[in-house]
């Protein structure tokens, strides 16, 4: 039933609907007293003090297994990843291109569940304090109980949630996050200026600017409007701005990092995971891809 309701919402939302996915108290660097700082805030403060940019990597949790995800998380941190996005496998990932869709299918076929994702985070936390954001859709959270999932995720060591299909206009009090969790906002290329201001007024952690219309996936070039759009966002907030959707090589990563506070790479990494899935050196092979991407971001 919930899937049907949100599918209908997508039909009737205005063109900038992809940007409407958060409703949170303001300020990553000017936190209200009721909001506790977490690893995301600390990472961006640390990087800003060094005049450095953040590299954010996306992988699908449970692809090809949760143990592989744990090993990948550790190797990615060593390779220069500042923030890790873990996708919660879902059967209908409407914002994802084919590479990430197949990763979700592989994870589900291997038995991945949201509870399994949280247990995987607990295992990562035994060896790492890398900031972790869960990339998810609303249905799994509604099925588990929204507030309960927030509590369980925070207890497991999750720092933020990026809910792809939860517009802030539909956010109700019972969907409010706990005080320690960051709800990562999305802004689309089609989002008008007044809408940007309304979104950033409630932003924290970081803002995710979707640099292209459409779904996730590698691109041969970066969008020409990124600099202008990031500047428009920055005029309304001091919260860091991350740019993703389409960045796939070091040259693109460096170009985007010169305009934003963080760069997100997902599909290129997920494709490498699929390519070497089942091989014992898969985590190192993926790290070999990520290392020059992270270095390019730091060099911007």
N, C-alpha and C positions, 0 to 999 in steps of 0.2 A: 504493500500500500504506500509506504514512504517513497519508494522509487517512483511510483506512478505520480505522486504529488509533485515531487521535485522535477520530474520530466515535464509536467505541465507548466511549472514555473519557468523552466527554460524556454518554453515556447512563447511566453508572453512577456518576458523581461526585455528591456530596451537593449540596443546594440552594445552598450558598454557593460553588459551583465558580467562578463568575465572579470571585471574589476571589483565586483561587489561581494567580496568574500570575507569581510571581517567586521567586527564590532568590538573594540577594545578601548580601555583607558589610554590616555595619550602618553607619548614620550619615552623613547628608549634611553635618552641621556638626561632627561628631566623627569624621573619617575615619581609618581605620587607616593606618598608615604605608605599607602596601603598595598603597593606593588613591590615585591621583593626582586632585587636584581638576580639575574641568572647567568648561565654560561654564554648565552648569545650576547647579552649586554656587555659582559666582561671581555669577550673576544673583540667586539667592535671598538670598545674603549681602548684596549691594548693596541690594536692595529692603528687606530687613529693617532695615538701617541707617537707611533713610529712612522706616520705618514704613509702607511701601507694599505693595500686593498685586500679584501677577503676573497678567497676561492671557495666556492660552495659546490659540492659534488652530490649528485642524486644517484641512488641505486635502489632497486626494488628489494625489499626485505624478503628473504626466503628464496631468492633466485641465485643459484640453483638449490640452496639449502640455507637454513639459519646458521649453521656452523660456517659455511662459506661467507655469509654476510658478516659474521663476527670477525673473521680473519680479514675480510676486505676492509672493514672499518678501521682496523688497526693499521693495515698497510697504507690505506689512503691518508690517514693522519700523518704517518711518517713521510709520505710523498708530498705533503704540503697542503692538504685540505684543512680549511679552517672551520667549516661548518658542514655537517653531514645531513643530507636529506634522505630519509628512509621512506620509500613508498610502501603503503599498506596495501597488499594485493586485493584487488577488487575486480569483479566480473564485468563491470561496465565503466571502464575508465574513459569518460567522454572527452577529457581534455588532452588525452595522450595519443601520440602517433603510433605507428605499427611497432616500432622497436620496444617502446615501453608497454604497449598492450601485450605483446608476446611475453615479456618478462613477467607481467602479472599473471598471465595464464600458466607459465611454467611454475611459478611459486604456488599458485592455487593447486595445480596438479600434484605438487610435492607435499601438499597438506598444510600449507601456510594458513594461519588464522590471525586475527588481530591480537588475541592473547599470546600467540606465538611470537608476534612482532615485539610485544612488550617484554617477553622473557628474553628475547634476543638483545634488547636494549640493556636489560639487567646484566647479561653476560658481557656485553661491551664495556659496561661501567666498571667491571672488575679490573680492567686494564687501561681505561681511557676516560678522560673528562672532556672529550671533544663535544662541542655543542651539537645536539641532535634535534632535528625538526622532522615530524611525521608529515608526510605528504599523503593526503587521504581524501575520500569522498564522504558525504554525510551519512549514507545508508549504513555502513558498518558501525558507525558511532551510535546511530539511533537504535540499531538492533541490540547493542550492548548496554545502552543507557548512557546518555551523553555525559551527565555529570560524573557517573561512576567511571567512565572511560578516562575523563580528564584526571580524576584522582589517581586511578591506576597508572596512567601514563606518567604523571608527575612523580609518583612514588618509584617508578621504574627508572627514572632518570631522563625523561624526555623534557626538552626545553621549550619547544614550540610546536604549533599545529598549523599546517597550511591546508585548509579545507576547500577543495576546488569548486564545490557547487553549493556553498552556503552564502547567499547574498546577505549583506548586513541588514537590509530591509526586512528580511525574514527571520532575523535573529531575535529570539525571545529570551526572557529572563532565565528560563530553564536550560537554555543553551549556553549560558555564560560560563567562561573558563574559570579555573581556579586562579588565585592571585599570583602564583609563581609561573604560570604558563603564558607564553607569548602566542598570540593569534596573528599569523603573518598575513598581511593584506596584499591583495593583488590589484594592479592597475594596468589597464589595457591601452593599446595605441589609440583606441577610439574614445577613451574616457574624456569628457569635456572638463574644462578648467574648474568649474564650480563643483563638479563631482569629485575631482581630485582633492580639492580642499576638504570636502566632507569626509572622504576616506582617510586622509592623513591626519585629520583631527583626532582620530581614534586609533592611530597606528602605534605599534611598538615593536621591539625586536629588530626587524628590518622590513622594508617594503619590497615586494617582488614586482618589478616592472616586466610585463610580458611584451617582449620586443616585437613580436609579430602576431598578426591575427591568425587564428587556426589552432592546430594542435602541436604538441611537442615534436621535435625532430631536427636532425642536422641540416644546416643550410650552407650554401657555397659562399655567402657573404652576409655581413651584418646589416641590419636595417639602417637606412640613412637618417632616420628621424630620432635615433636614440638620444643623441646629445641634447636636442631641443626638448624632448619629452622629459628626460631626467632633470634638466634645468627647471622645467615647469613644476615638477614634483618638489624639488628642493626649495623652491620659493615658498612652499607651504609648510615645511617641516624640517627638523634637524635629524629625523630618524634616517639611518643608512638606507640607501637605495641599491638593491641588487637587480641585475639584468640577466634574464635567461630566455629560453626558447630559441634554439638555432645555433648557439655558439658551439663549435666543434673542433677547433684547432688553436694552437698557440697564438698565431697572428690575430685571429678574431678575438681571442681572450684578452690579449694585450690592448687591442683597439677599444674594446668595450670597457676595460678597466680604467682607461684614461678618461672616461666619461661618467663612471659610476663608482660606488663604494664597494661593490662586490660583483663577481661574475659567477653565474650558475651554469654548470655543464652536466647534462644528464644522458641524453641518447647516445652520444659517442662512447661514454663509459659503459652504459648498459649493453651496447652492441659488442664491446670488447669482452664483457663478461660472458655473453652468449657464445662468442667465437671460441673461447678457451674453457667453457664450462666442462667440468669433469676431469680436467687436467690438474695435477697436483700443484703446478706452478701458476695457476690462474690468478691468484691475488697479486703475485709479482708482475705478471704480464699486464694486469690492469694498472698497477702502480707505475709501470714504465710509460703508459699512455698519459697518466695524470701528472707525473712529475714535471714535464715541460709546460703543461697547461698552467699549473700552479706557479711555476717560475715566471711565466710570461705575465701573469697577473701581478706578481710582486714587483716586476721590473717596470710596470707602467708608471 
